[in-house]
């Protein structure tokens, strides 16, 4: 198995177009980022991102993978924790949705939790999410902010929610770092946020995804590796679901500046909730697109990474989003998927010498 998995860089170098896609070469000289500093899908010459072209090529050239308990493929379940208390615009939109639906019980939950404190916030819902996943034998990663600065407002103070972090760990889940808006190209800030979260959590933090999917290839990978992270899961487009670098398997990035492999595992992001629903006009279309990606990854014995924000649950103006998440869980369960958090997949991958 180790011999098979040591080959990808050598195999791909012989195929110039796929090597450029795999290494994200076009991002090294990007001149036109979006307003958040991200490389835009519209500027990529690789537009066919619904097909994992690089993984498919590797599979045809001896790349092989197996999972625990003879599972067919893996689903990396993750949740970015952008909010634990709804901002006022969320409260307004959810309240209007409750009034429209004549749901007075939900309306009270959205409005009057502030009288009872943050523990009663509708977005303080980690146990509810984990209970849903447990129905399908799944566990997930929750990436928490530990920053003191943000582009909009201070989202929350991580020290206030140490009980919730402990609950996630005790239930078999993972707590990772959701790097702050300004952290992606600041190695000192990455370390400070990691240290702050680890102090509250009382244990080492292994996984990372940056806020707003801000990322600088290859520097962010280098900074994360130097800070001691085992894996990252930021690589994905905000505008499109799919396979940004043609991979539906975790991989070790290659630095074209130093001509060396970077000592971190990338768990590329495949489907993000808001992106999925922004691309379609109906729930049915969203499901068909999600199902297509799941089936594609299953056929490659790959890993599909989902990001369903924790504040997509108990959010009446996004009522369809948690239903879609459960439908995905149910479908993947019937297809014999290993549904777990990022660290479990990372540990398995690395223990096999990948």
Protein Blocks (a to p, Z undefined) as FASTA:
>chain_A
ZZmmmmmmmmmmmmmklmmmmnommmmmccbdcfkopacfklpcblblmbcfklmmmmmn
opacddehhiabdcddddddfbfbdcfklmmmmmmmmmmnopaklmmmmmmmmmnojklp
fklmmlmmmmmmmmnopacdddddfbfbdfkbcfbafklmmmmmmmmmmnopacdddddf
klmmmmklmmmmmmmmmmmnopacfbdcdehhiacdfklmmmmmmnopabdcfbccfkbg
cjfnopabdcddddfklopacdddddddfbdfklmmmmpcbfklmmmmmmmmmmmmmmno
paddddddfklgoplklmmmmmmmmmmmmmmmmnopacddfklmmmmmmmnoZZ
